[in-house]
Amino acid sequence: MSTTGLLVSAVGLVGLTRLGVETGPVGILLRLLTVGVGMALFQSPNSSALMGAVPRHRLGIASGIVAMARNVGMVLGVSLAAAVLAVRELGYMHQPSIAALGPELAVREAFLHAARDVFWIAFVICLLGAVASLVRGSSATVQGSAGSVESAVAGR
């Protein structure tokens, strides 16, 4: 289910790369809804697999680490996306074909081009995540290996 969620999000991100000045609120909402549904499909089974790989007496610690990793990931993701957007927007503003549109339209076009770049990067990250999700194995395999590690640590 995690892989499916990432692929659904990837489809929504491709939709976001197709945004234009003429795209209305409903078009934007549908694309964002697709990304959101994909993330919902991804997060629950992913968290469940992580928590299922942890010994029962360490669930509190694991839960805290999962929450921290999720928050750090969101903060870094938003920060990097904003940085890419700002740098790419400035670069597009200096392209002759966009600068020739006039100040007001050039700003909009540069922003849209930069946003598309950010959405393409997010798309690639979703695909990489889907591949990682496919190759990580089933949760039963992960649970079995967690028990082996716990036994080795305990010296059993």
N, C-alpha and C positions, 0 to 999 in steps of 0.2 A: 504494500500500500504506500510505503514511503516513496518508492520509485515512481509510482503513478502520480502521486502528489507533485513531485518535482517536474514531471513531464507536463502535467496540467498547468503548472505555473509557467513553464517554459512557453507553452502555447499562448498564455496571456501576455507574456513579455514580448513575444513576436507581434502580437496585436498592438501593444503599446508602441512598438517601433513604427507602426503605420499611422500614428496620430498626425494630423495635419491641422492647419489653421481652421479648416472647415469642420473639423470633428466636433460634434455636439456633446452635451453632457451625458446623454444616454450611451453614446459610443465609448466615451471614457469610462463610464460606470461599468459597462459590460466587460471591458478589458481588465479593469481593476478587480472586478468580482471574480473573474477567472483566475487571476493570480492569487487572490485571497482563498478561494476554494482549494486551489493546489497546495497552498501553505498549510491549510487546515488538514488536508489529507496526509501531508508529510509529517507534521509535528507530533501528532498523537501516537502513531505507530513507532516513530523514531524514538520518542521519549520512552515508550513502553519497552522497546528492545533494549535501550540503555539501562533502564531500571531493572529489567529482567535478568541482566547479566551481572547484577550485584548481589552479594550475599545479603540475606534478610537483615542482619544486624548493622549493615552499613547503608541502608536505604536513605536515611536522613542526610548523611554526608553526600551521597550520590545525587540526591535531589537538589541539594544546594549547589553542587558543582554544575549540574545540568542547567539550572536556572541562571547561574553566573555566566556560563558559556553562551547561553542564548542571549543574555543581555549584552555581553561584550561583543558578540557577533553582530547584533543589531546596531550598536553604537559605531563599531568599525565600518559596517556596511554603509550606513547612512553618511558617515564622515567621508569615506572614500568616494561614494557616489556624488556627494556634493562637490568634492575636490575635482573629480573628473568633469563634472558638469561645468564648473566655473572655468577650468582651463580650456576645455573644448569650445565653450561658448565664445571665449575671447579669441580663440583661433579662428572660429568661423566668422566672427565679426570682421576679421582682416582679409577674408577672401574677397577678391574683386566682384565675383558674381553676387554675393550677398550684400556687400557694401553698396553696390549700385542700386539696391532697392530703396534706398532712402533710410533715414535714421529709425523711424518707428517700425517699419516692416522688417528692416534688417535685424533689429533686436529680437523680434518674434521668430524669424527664420533661424537665426543663430541659436536661440534657445531650443527650438524644436530639433535641430540637427544634433545639438549636444545631448539633449535628452534621449534621442534615439541611440546615440553611442552608449549611454549609460544602460539603457534597456538591453542592448545587444550584449554588453559585458555581463549583465545579470543573467541573460539567457544562457550564455556559455557556462557560467557558474552553476546554474540549475542542471545543465546537461552533465557537467562533471560530477555533481552531487548524485545524479541519477545513476551514473556509471558506478560510482563508489557504493551506492546503495545496492546495486545488483551484485557486486562482487564481494560484499561483506559477509554473505552467507545468511542462513536462516537464523531466527532468534534461538532455536533449539541448539544450534551449533555454538552460538555465542554463550548460552547458558551453560552448556557442558564445559566449555573452556574456562569459564569463570570459576566453576566448582573445582577444576583441576588446579587453577592458580591459587585458590584459597587453601586447598589441601597442601600444596607445596609450601606456601608461606607458613602454615601452621605446623609444618614438619610431619605431616601424616603420610 
